Structures are given as C-alpha cells and as structure tokens.
Amino acid sequence: MSSLQRRNDLLDVTVSRAIVSRGGRPLGGTALRLGATAVFLSLALLFSDVVTRIVFIAFAVAVLLLLLPLMDRRLASIAAAIDRVDRPRANKWLGSLEKLRVVSSFAPHAWVALQKGKLHLVAGNGRAAAKCFADCARIAGAPEEPALVSAQAHGLLLAGDRKEARELLQGLERRNQLSGRDHLDLAIAQLEDAGRGGAIKQHVEAARESFGGHPRVLAALALASARQDDATEALTWLEAAQNHEDLASDDVAGELVRRARKALRSAIEAAEKRARKGAKAEAAAPREEPKAASSARESKRDRKDRRKERREKRRAGKADGADAAKQDAAKQRAAQEAAAKQRAADEAAAKKRAADEAAAKQRAADEAAAKQRAADEAAAKQRAADEAAAKQRAADEAAAKQRAADEAAAKQRAADEAAAKQRAADEAAAKQRAADEAAAKQRAADEAAAKQRAADEAAAKQRAADEAAAKQRAADEAAAKQRAADEIAERQRAEAEAALLRRRAEQEAAEAKQRAEQEAAEARRRAEAEVAAAIAAAAAAPEPTFLPPPLPTAPARAPAVAAPPSVAAAPPQAAIDSGWDELLGDAESPSKS
C-alpha cells in the first residue's frame, strides 16, 4: 500500500515467490553450479589427505546448496528496485534487465516475465504488460493466479481493451477474489454499459475503502452518480476530482472527468448560471448599507455551513453504513441478479420515467432556486430595513450560539473522523502484519523445500557418482584380470613355441645325425666294394707291364655331419701293384700275401 501511495498510479503487482520460482532457469547458471560442484568433488578425490578432502567436499556442498539462495536474494533486491522505478527510468530498465549477469544466468523465466510486465505498466505499455503477465502465468503453470489475472486486466484497461479486461475481472468476481484495484477497474470497465449504475457504484465504494480520495476513484464516483441521475452528488464528486493535485498525472482519471463533465453538462451550466445570477445580485446590492450586506453574507455563510454539515452527515452515514453494506453486499448482489431480468423488461419504461423525473427535478430545482433567491432578497431587504438594535443583538447572539454549536459539532465530527481513520489504520496495519507473517511462513517453507530438494539432488548425485566409481573400479579390475590372463596365455604360448622349436631342433639334429651315419655307412660300403673289386682285378690281371705311376689324388672329403659318425676300423687296403717292387726284388710273393 505504501508503494501505491508513493507513486499514486495503482501499478503495484505482488506475486508470491513460490509462483515466480516455478518453471525453468537458464542453463548457463545450472551448468555453472553443477560444474563448480563437480570440480570441487574431483579435487576431493585427487587428494589423499582426509582434511583436504573434507574441505573440498564442504565447498562442493556449499556451492550446490547455497549458490541459488544467494542469487535469489540478489534478484529480490532487483525486484524491489523495479517496484520503486518511475516512468522516465522504466524504458532504461527494460533495455538493461536481461543484460545483467545474475538475471541472464540464474533468474527464473517466470520472474523475468513478471518484472518486464511491471516495467511495461510503469512505461504505459498496457498491452505489452498484459502479454508479459500472461507469459508469467503460463511459465509458472498458474493461469488463474489472482494477482497475475488482476495485472493482466489492469494492463488491458490502460491499453483501452475494456471488454477483455471486464471478462477477466468478472472471472475474479465469480471466484470472490477481487482486490480494491480490481473493484475500481471493473467499475471503470462496466461504465461502458448502460443501466448498471448501482453495481458500478458499489464497486467504486469498495475501491474507495482501499484508496480513499484517489482522483480515479473520485472521477468514477462522479460518472457513476451522473449515470444514476444524481446531479448534486455527481457535481460534488466531480469538483473533488478536479481539485485533486494528482489529476494531471493520471490519464484514466482525466478521461473519466471528461466523460463526467459531458454527462453533467446541463447541470454544470445550470450551476454556473445560478452562480452568475448570485454574483450579479451581490453586485447590484447598495453599497451604502454595509450592515445589511454583512447580515446577508452571514446568512449565506450560515446556509453554506448548514449545507456543509448536511453533506458531512451524509458522508458519515455512508462511512458508518459501509460495514453493513459489506454484509448486505452478497444479499444485494443476489437480489440484483434476481431483479436483472425484471429490469431488462422495464428498461424502456424506466428510461422514460427517468427522463420525466429528471426534467421534473430540474424544474423543481429551478423553482426552488428562484424561491430561494426571492426569499434571500426579501430577507436582505427586511434585514436592511430592520434598524431595531434589540432584534439585531438577539440575532447576533443567536448567530453566535449557532456558530458555537456548529464549531462543537465540527470538532466532534473531526474527532469521529480521526477515530475512524485510526481504526482503519489499525486494521490495515493488522492485515499487513498478517500478510507479512504469512509471506514469511511461505518463504520459510519454500526455503526448507528448496534445501530439501537440493539435499536430495546432492545425495542422488553422490549415489550416482559412487555407482559410477564402483562400475569403473569393477571394469578396471576386470580389465586387469583380462590383461593378466592374456599375459599368462602369452607366456604359455611362448613356452609352447619354444618347446616346439626345441623339439624340432632336436628332431632335425637327430635326422641329420642319422643321415650322416647312413651316408658314412654307404661310403664305407662303396669303399669296401671298390677295394674288393680292385683286389679281384689285380688277381685276375695278366703280367704287369711297366706303367707310369699314377699321380696321387686327394682322398675324397667326407661330408660334414652334425656329429662324427662312429664307424668300425676300415680293413687294410692292398697297395696298388705298380710292378716296381718285383723289378727291384722288394715285392712279396703272392703266397705270403
């Protein structure tokens, strides 16, 4: 309420933190938070020291659980600054809001849409504000949230779409969720329809209880009273609205004042005509009778005081009956709905009767004004002609007593109004305290739920990390076992191949040895056969003739073998008979040989 009184623009939009926190957040902030947590956990796993590991784990938990609450506090301070922004700075905020690092990284999407809607409202872009509030409700999943529906309707009303605003506000009325501003907006939207002056005035009176003498409230009362053909009350409210200091800065109130002046054009002209006639009558009064003129002014002042007193009594009666009106509002609405069909049937006759009654009231008012002016002139002449000092003193004493009584009554009314204002302030303060306590409880519950969710997420992530580490360890152990088995198999294959090679080498050596032995035996057999053949040839040969001795030849070299063959000693070979022995007498006889 303080914000409304400070800016006096009825643009306050209050949505609970639990609603704007719904929906998604930017992926950059989530990735940053989870990445920093993962880094600290990785550092904790790298160090073997228990204290260092605990410190890094504590940092990881702090980043995971406390980063978002800290960013939410920063976003709350930004929202408070937006609530205090004025129209010249609203467009600058719209251009720089999403460029802020904390907003682009951590702000919920519903929160951003809500703040943009507030800034569009302050800047005067009602349709854009309504779209932002609708986006906020869609993202948060709360399309029937009263604060967001009310804000959409207010934006549409400022944009001139009063039909759409009326539909939204009537939905809130059916759910009995109208606030003071909603009552005023619904009344302004329904002023487009004819024949609903009573219901409109009830809504404006309900808004008046919340906003007091706001220029928009006064202008709506003036237009609603003019729709009910209550020219006197309408002129009173219109004058109060025109004299308000904030009328120039309120476009909606200015439009309502123009429409009220148009509806009360005839009454305003009649009042101005009466004022001009009264001014002419005062100017025509003889100046040489100052006492009579003074008496006339006092009489007019007394009448004005009495009229003012009557108006104040009517206002006090309305204020005293406000509580009863609230209690009877439901009954009256039911009665109005029951009588709506009857009023629809009687509209034509009612309009005709209203026109006739308005004309009759106007004529009666003109006649009464004429009679009053005549009476005033007669009284002025009578008082001017009355020179008796006793009557004058008696009249002065009566006037003094009347003024004293009026002053006492005025003081009593002032005291009553002060007491009523104090009661209203106390009730407002109690409501505000109750709302603050409820909001504090809601915030505490939201924070506890957020902490619980964060703890659950951290535990789930820790369990997932433990399971992943266990799976990794199992995979590593399986891989190590596989590598050991492969190494053993490789060694076994190498040993088998070495054994096979050894066996092959041994087999080849044995085969080579066997071949060498076979070749040596074959060579021996050939040598023996040759020796035997030579001996046989020598025995059968004729007498030797002188032949030149054969040249000696190198004995054939035996083939190399892996191992020297073991053979028996060769039989002695017979020497070649060259014939020289017999010639020289050295040869032995064949019988000796």
Secondary structure by P-SEA (a helix, b strand, c coil): cccccccccccbbbbcccccccccccaaaaaaaaaaaaaaaaaaaacccaaaaaaaaaaaaaaaccaaaaaaaaaaaaaaaaaaccccaaaaaaacccccccccccccaaaaaaaaaaaaaaacaaaaaaaaaaaaaaaacccccaaaaaaaaaaaaaacaaaaaaaaaaaaaaaccccaaaaaaaaaaacccccaaaaaaaaaaaaaaaccccaaaaaaaaaaaaaacaaaaaaaaaaaaaacccccccaaaaaaaaaaaaaaaaaaaaaaaaaaaaaaaaaacccccaaaaaaaaaaaaaaaaaaaaaaaaaaaaaaaaaaaaaaaaaaaaaaaaaaaaaaaaaaaaaaaaaaaaaaaaaaaaaaaaaaaaaaaaaaaaaaaacccaaaaaaaaaaaaaaaaaaaaaaaaaaaaaaaaaaaaaaaaaaaaaaaaaaaaaaaaaaaaaaaaaaaaaaaaaaaaaaaaaaaaaaaaaaaaaaaaaaaaaaaaaaaaaaaaaaaaaaaaaaaaaaaaaaaaaaaaaaaaaaaaaaaaaaaaccccccccccccccccccccccccccccccccccccccccccccccccccccc
